[in-house]
Amino acid sequence: MSDDIADRLAIRDLVENWVLWRDARRWDRFRTLWHPEGRMWATWFQGTFEEFITVSQEGFERGARIHHMMGGTTIDFAGERAIAQSKISITQRAPVEGVLCDVVCTGRAYDFLEKRDGTWGIVLRRHIYEKDRIDPVEPGATLKLDPAMLAQYPEGYRHLAYLQAAVGYAVKRDLPGLAGPELDALYALGESWLKGGAV
């Protein structure tokens, strides 16, 4: 097997395991995906992967139910560094305005990766939020959202943000979407990473 194929398979395995081990709360395995300084950015959290593990587990114990599904992955390499983009959907269930709802947000995971001592690991994971929707779980239930509150958040994740804010999360309001300066800035950071820059 060529080195290129082996590296692609290793990264693909890594990003698939992120989804499975995070949602299954296999934190012992999840830790193996990261380099020691690895950081995670999401709508509701920005910090180290260890802090992410802690707050994710605490959220689960309080009733938070967040799940991920993954699609295809594309990888750009520059020596021992790579950027992997993976199609991903984020789903969360919680009460909104007194109605139990599911939110589905579709976008991409954007991973900054490095190979150290023969092993690929995540240095930074960001997400790109492309579109979302919210639906009552019970057929026939009526959900009325506050339009002014909904409008405070970017189009790509406004329903996810609305639900997360309703259950007490502080949601970041300037994350990349389908287009715009935030996405351009993330792409520029990715290009810089591949040329040896810092994140």
C-alpha positions, 0 to 999 in steps of 0.5 A: 500500500502506498504512503498516500493511501495509508495516510488517507485511510488513517485520516478517514478512520480518525474522522469516522471514529470522532463521530462514533466515539463522541456519540457513544461517550467512549472518551478513552478512545476519543482522546486518542484522536487528538494531539495534546494541544488539540482544540474543538470549536462548536456552536456552544463550545470553544476550548481544549478537547479535554474540556470538550469531553468534560462539558459533553459528559456533563451535558449528557448527564443533564439530558442533552442529546446531541448526535452526529452522522458523517458522509464523504471526506476529502483531504488536502495534504502538505507533508506531515500536515493535512486538512480534512473536510467531512460532510456531517449532520448534527442533531439535537433533541430538546424542548423549545417553547414548551414543545419537544423538538429535533434540530438537524443541522447539515454542514462540514467538519473541518479538521486541522491534522498533523502526523507526529511519530507516524500517527495522525491527530487533530490539532483543531476541529471546526465546523461549517454550518450550511443549513438547518431545520427544527421540527416538533417530535410529536406529529401535529404539535405546534411550534412558534419561535420568536422571530427576533431571537431566531434572527440573531443567529446566522442562517446556517445554524439559527434553529440549532442555536435557538434550541441550544440557547433555550436549554442554557448554552451560550452560542457563538454567533460568528461561525462559518456558513455556506458562504461569507467572510467567516468561511473565507477566513477559515479557508485562509487559516486552512491554507496557512496551516498547510504552509506551516502556519499556526492555528 
